[in-house]
Amino acid sequence: MFTGIIEEQGQVAHFDGEVLRIEADAVLTDVTIGASIAVNGCCLTVVRTGSGWWEAEVSAETLARTCLGRVTAGELVNLERPVRLADRLGGHLVQGHVDGVGEIVEPAPDLRVWIPDHLRRYVVEKGSITVDGISLTVVEPLADGFTAAIIPHTMAVTSLGHKGAGEPVNIEVDVLAKYVERLLASRSVTPS
């Protein structure tokens, strides 16, 4: 579990379509092989580490469901380690399991994001949503996506400060909304 509060921006050193190497500092302070680190909201497993870098193997499933396959050397990515039970929950509960890829329509600070139709039912005013791993509050649900107000601090310490219109972003909707939907759907089914 993550919180959507980005710890640092790392830099992609190399990605060959299977192994992703990221240069970083803060997320490496207590890293171990097998640990999880969210990269632009996508939970990856640390398989190798060295001085100032770590690597993850990226599965075909991850490439199919996220925009992680489009990262290139030199690109900045949002990084977050999992929440510890003793930590404050500053954002919202984030799994690091990307639900789909959206697209920036209007960049920050007045962010507008298009999202696929199957995710729109989970977007509510003042609800939580994750964009490239960043916990955001929805300002307004739209027919084709949503808006969110991005403060200068968030623009300075995350990828939203340098992403423009037309760029893809990983979207994770609130997992609680998905569970509620599933529970309500099961109640409407009557046993035969």
Contacts in CASP RR format, 6 or more apart in sequence:
PFRMAT RR
TARGET T0000
AUTHOR 0000-0000-0000
METHOD contacts of the structure
MODEL  1
MFTGIIEEQGQVAHFDGEVLRIEADAVLTDVTIGASIAVNGCCLTVVRTG
SGWWEAEVSAETLARTCLGRVTAGELVNLERPVRLADRLGGHLVQGHVDG
VGEIVEPAPDLRVWIPDHLRRYVVEKGSITVDGISLTVVEPLADGFTAAI
IPHTMAVTSLGHKGAGEPVNIEVDVLAKYVERLLASRSVTPS
1 82 0 8 1.000
1 83 0 8 1.000
1 93 0 8 1.000
1 94 0 8 1.000
1 95 0 8 1.000
2 38 0 8 1.000
2 41 0 8 1.000
2 43 0 8 1.000
2 80 0 8 1.000
2 81 0 8 1.000
2 82 0 8 1.000
2 83 0 8 1.000
2 94 0 8 1.000
2 95 0 8 1.000
2 96 0 8 1.000
2 133 0 8 1.000
3 80 0 8 1.000
3 83 0 8 1.000
3 87 0 8 1.000
3 89 0 8 1.000
3 90 0 8 1.000
3 91 0 8 1.000
3 92 0 8 1.000
3 93 0 8 1.000
3 94 0 8 1.000
3 135 0 8 1.000
4 38 0 8 1.000
4 41 0 8 1.000
4 80 0 8 1.000
4 90 0 8 1.000
4 91 0 8 1.000
4 92 0 8 1.000
4 94 0 8 1.000
4 130 0 8 1.000
4 133 0 8 1.000
4 134 0 8 1.000
4 135 0 8 1.000
5 80 0 8 1.000
5 90 0 8 1.000
5 91 0 8 1.000
5 135 0 8 1.000
6 78 0 8 1.000
6 79 0 8 1.000
6 80 0 8 1.000
6 133 0 8 1.000
6 134 0 8 1.000
6 157 0 8 1.000
6 158 0 8 1.000
7 26 0 8 1.000
7 27 0 8 1.000
7 79 0 8 1.000
7 80 0 8 1.000
7 81 0 8 1.000
8 24 0 8 1.000
8 25 0 8 1.000
8 26 0 8 1.000
8 27 0 8 1.000
8 79 0 8 1.000
8 157 0 8 1.000
9 76 0 8 1.000
9 77 0 8 1.000
9 78 0 8 1.000
9 79 0 8 1.000
9 157 0 8 1.000
9 158 0 8 1.000
9 159 0 8 1.000
10 22 0 8 1.000
10 23 0 8 1.000
10 24 0 8 1.000
10 76 0 8 1.000
10 77 0 8 1.000
10 78 0 8 1.000
10 79 0 8 1.000
11 22 0 8 1.000
11 23 0 8 1.000
11 24 0 8 1.000
11 74 0 8 1.000
11 75 0 8 1.000
11 76 0 8 1.000
11 77 0 8 1.000
12 20 0 8 1.000
12 21 0 8 1.000
12 22 0 8 1.000
12 23 0 8 1.000
12 71 0 8 1.000
12 72 0 8 1.000
12 73 0 8 1.000
12 74 0 8 1.000
12 75 0 8 1.000
12 76 0 8 1.000
12 77 0 8 1.000
13 21 0 8 1.000
13 22 0 8 1.000
13 23 0 8 1.000
13 53 0 8 1.000
13 73 0 8 1.000
13 74 0 8 1.000
14 20 0 8 1.000
14 21 0 8 1.000
14 73 0 8 1.000
15 21 0 8 1.000
15 58 0 8 1.000
15 69 0 8 1.000
15 71 0 8 1.000
15 72 0 8 1.000
15 73 0 8 1.000
17 58 0 8 1.000
17 63 0 8 1.000
17 69 0 8 1.000
18 57 0 8 1.000
18 58 0 8 1.000
19 47 0 8 1.000
19 55 0 8 1.000
19 56 0 8 1.000
19 57 0 8 1.000
19 58 0 8 1.000
20 39 0 8 1.000
20 44 0 8 1.000
20 55 0 8 1.000
20 56 0 8 1.000
20 57 0 8 1.000
20 58 0 8 1.000
20 68 0 8 1.000
20 71 0 8 1.000
21 53 0 8 1.000
21 54 0 8 1.000
21 55 0 8 1.000
22 39 0 8 1.000
22 53 0 8 1.000
22 54 0 8 1.000
22 55 0 8 1.000
22 56 0 8 1.000
22 77 0 8 1.000
22 79 0 8 1.000
23 52 0 8 1.000
23 53 0 8 1.000
24 52 0 8 1.000
24 53 0 8 1.000
24 54 0 8 1.000
24 79 0 8 1.000
25 52 0 8 1.000
26 79 0 8 1.000
27 37 0 8 1.000
27 54 0 8 1.000
27 79 0 8 1.000
27 80 0 8 1.000
27 81 0 8 1.000
28 49 0 8 1.000
28 50 0 8 1.000
28 52 0 8 1.000
28 53 0 8 1.000
28 54 0 8 1.000
30 81 0 8 1.000
31 37 0 8 1.000
31 46 0 8 1.000
31 49 0 8 1.000
31 54 0 8 1.000
31 81 0 8 1.000
32 46 0 8 1.000
33 46 0 8 1.000
33 47 0 8 1.000
33 48 0 8 1.000
33 49 0 8 1.000
34 45 0 8 1.000
34 46 0 8 1.000
34 47 0 8 1.000
35 45 0 8 1.000
35 46 0 8 1.000
35 81 0 8 1.000
35 82 0 8 1.000
36 43 0 8 1.000
36 44 0 8 1.000
36 45 0 8 1.000
36 46 0 8 1.000
36 81 0 8 1.000
36 82 0 8 1.000
37 43 0 8 1.000
37 44 0 8 1.000
37 46 0 8 1.000
37 54 0 8 1.000
37 56 0 8 1.000
37 79 0 8 1.000
37 80 0 8 1.000
37 81 0 8 1.000
38 44 0 8 1.000
38 78 0 8 1.000
38 79 0 8 1.000
38 80 0 8 1.000
38 81 0 8 1.000
38 82 0 8 1.000
38 94 0 8 1.000
38 96 0 8 1.000
38 133 0 8 1.000
39 56 0 8 1.000
39 68 0 8 1.000
39 77 0 8 1.000
39 78 0 8 1.000
39 79 0 8 1.000
40 66 0 8 1.000
40 67 0 8 1.000
40 68 0 8 1.000
40 71 0 8 1.000
40 77 0 8 1.000
40 78 0 8 1.000
40 132 0 8 1.000
40 133 0 8 1.000
40 159 0 8 1.000
40 169 0 8 1.000
40 170 0 8 1.000
41 78 0 8 1.000
41 80 0 8 1.000
41 94 0 8 1.000
41 96 0 8 1.000
41 98 0 8 1.000
41 130 0 8 1.000
41 132 0 8 1.000
41 133 0 8 1.000
41 134 0 8 1.000
41 170 0 8 1.000
41 172 0 8 1.000
42 62 0 8 1.000
42 66 0 8 1.000
42 68 0 8 1.000
42 96 0 8 1.000
42 98 0 8 1.000
42 133 0 8 1.000
42 170 0 8 1.000
43 95 0 8 1.000
43 96 0 8 1.000
43 97 0 8 1.000
44 56 0 8 1.000
44 58 0 8 1.000
44 62 0 8 1.000
45 56 0 8 1.000
45 57 0 8 1.000
46 54 0 8 1.000
46 55 0 8 1.000
46 56 0 8 1.000
47 55 0 8 1.000
47 56 0 8 1.000
47 57 0 8 1.000
48 54 0 8 1.000
48 55 0 8 1.000
49 55 0 8 1.000
58 68 0 8 1.000
58 69 0 8 1.000
62 68 0 8 1.000
62 98 0 8 1.000
63 69 0 8 1.000
65 98 0 8 1.000
65 99 0 8 1.000
65 100 0 8 1.000
65 101 0 8 1.000
66 98 0 8 1.000
66 100 0 8 1.000
66 101 0 8 1.000
66 170 0 8 1.000
67 101 0 8 1.000
67 102 0 8 1.000
67 168 0 8 1.000
67 169 0 8 1.000
67 170 0 8 1.000
68 170 0 8 1.000
70 168 0 8 1.000
71 77 0 8 1.000
76 159 0 8 1.000
76 162 0 8 1.000
77 159 0 8 1.000
78 132 0 8 1.000
78 133 0 8 1.000
78 134 0 8 1.000
78 158 0 8 1.000
78 159 0 8 1.000
80 133 0 8 1.000
83 89 0 8 1.000
90 135 0 8 1.000
91 128 0 8 1.000
91 135 0 8 1.000
92 128 0 8 1.000
92 130 0 8 1.000
92 135 0 8 1.000
92 174 0 8 1.000
93 174 0 8 1.000
93 175 0 8 1.000
93 176 0 8 1.000
94 130 0 8 1.000
94 133 0 8 1.000
94 135 0 8 1.000
94 172 0 8 1.000
95 172 0 8 1.000
95 175 0 8 1.000
96 130 0 8 1.000
96 133 0 8 1.000
96 172 0 8 1.000
97 172 0 8 1.000
98 170 0 8 1.000
98 171 0 8 1.000
98 172 0 8 1.000
99 119 0 8 1.000
99 171 0 8 1.000
99 172 0 8 1.000
99 173 0 8 1.000
100 115 0 8 1.000
100 116 0 8 1.000
100 119 0 8 1.000
100 170 0 8 1.000
100 171 0 8 1.000
100 172 0 8 1.000
101 116 0 8 1.000
101 168 0 8 1.000
101 169 0 8 1.000
101 170 0 8 1.000
101 171 0 8 1.000
102 113 0 8 1.000
102 114 0 8 1.000
102 115 0 8 1.000
102 116 0 8 1.000
102 168 0 8 1.000
102 169 0 8 1.000
102 170 0 8 1.000
102 171 0 8 1.000
103 113 0 8 1.000
103 114 0 8 1.000
103 166 0 8 1.000
103 167 0 8 1.000
103 168 0 8 1.000
103 169 0 8 1.000
104 111 0 8 1.000
104 112 0 8 1.000
104 113 0 8 1.000
104 114 0 8 1.000
104 163 0 8 1.000
104 164 0 8 1.000
104 165 0 8 1.000
104 166 0 8 1.000
104 167 0 8 1.000
104 168 0 8 1.000
104 169 0 8 1.000
105 112 0 8 1.000
105 113 0 8 1.000
105 114 0 8 1.000
105 165 0 8 1.000
105 166 0 8 1.000
106 112 0 8 1.000
106 147 0 8 1.000
106 165 0 8 1.000
107 160 0 8 1.000
107 161 0 8 1.000
107 163 0 8 1.000
107 164 0 8 1.000
107 165 0 8 1.000
108 150 0 8 1.000
108 154 0 8 1.000
108 155 0 8 1.000
108 160 0 8 1.000
108 161 0 8 1.000
108 163 0 8 1.000
109 149 0 8 1.000
109 150 0 8 1.000
109 151 0 8 1.000
109 152 0 8 1.000
109 155 0 8 1.000
110 147 0 8 1.000
110 149 0 8 1.000
110 150 0 8 1.000
111 131 0 8 1.000
111 136 0 8 1.000
111 147 0 8 1.000
111 148 0 8 1.000
111 149 0 8 1.000
111 150 0 8 1.000
111 160 0 8 1.000
112 142 0 8 1.000
112 145 0 8 1.000
112 146 0 8 1.000
112 147 0 8 1.000
113 131 0 8 1.000
113 145 0 8 1.000
113 146 0 8 1.000
113 147 0 8 1.000
113 148 0 8 1.000
113 169 0 8 1.000
113 171 0 8 1.000
114 144 0 8 1.000
114 145 0 8 1.000
115 123 0 8 1.000
115 144 0 8 1.000
115 145 0 8 1.000
115 146 0 8 1.000
115 171 0 8 1.000
119 171 0 8 1.000
119 173 0 8 1.000
120 141 0 8 1.000
120 143 0 8 1.000
120 144 0 8 1.000
120 145 0 8 1.000
121 181 0 8 1.000
122 129 0 8 1.000
122 173 0 8 1.000
122 174 0 8 1.000
122 177 0 8 1.000
122 178 0 8 1.000
122 181 0 8 1.000
123 129 0 8 1.000
123 138 0 8 1.000
123 141 0 8 1.000
123 145 0 8 1.000
123 146 0 8 1.000
123 173 0 8 1.000
124 138 0 8 1.000
124 141 0 8 1.000
124 177 0 8 1.000
125 138 0 8 1.000
125 139 0 8 1.000
125 140 0 8 1.000
125 141 0 8 1.000
126 137 0 8 1.000
126 138 0 8 1.000
127 137 0 8 1.000
127 138 0 8 1.000
127 174 0 8 1.000
128 135 0 8 1.000
128 136 0 8 1.000
128 137 0 8 1.000
128 138 0 8 1.000
128 174 0 8 1.000
129 136 0 8 1.000
129 137 0 8 1.000
129 138 0 8 1.000
129 146 0 8 1.000
129 148 0 8 1.000
129 171 0 8 1.000
129 172 0 8 1.000
129 173 0 8 1.000
129 174 0 8 1.000
130 136 0 8 1.000
130 170 0 8 1.000
130 171 0 8 1.000
130 172 0 8 1.000
130 173 0 8 1.000
131 148 0 8 1.000
131 160 0 8 1.000
131 169 0 8 1.000
131 170 0 8 1.000
131 171 0 8 1.000
132 158 0 8 1.000
132 159 0 8 1.000
132 160 0 8 1.000
132 163 0 8 1.000
132 169 0 8 1.000
132 170 0 8 1.000
133 170 0 8 1.000
133 172 0 8 1.000
134 154 0 8 1.000
134 158 0 8 1.000
134 159 0 8 1.000
134 160 0 8 1.000
136 148 0 8 1.000
136 150 0 8 1.000
137 148 0 8 1.000
137 149 0 8 1.000
138 146 0 8 1.000
138 147 0 8 1.000
138 148 0 8 1.000
139 146 0 8 1.000
139 147 0 8 1.000
139 148 0 8 1.000
139 149 0 8 1.000
140 146 0 8 1.000
140 147 0 8 1.000
150 160 0 8 1.000
150 161 0 8 1.000
154 160 0 8 1.000
154 161 0 8 1.000
155 161 0 8 1.000
163 169 0 8 1.000
END
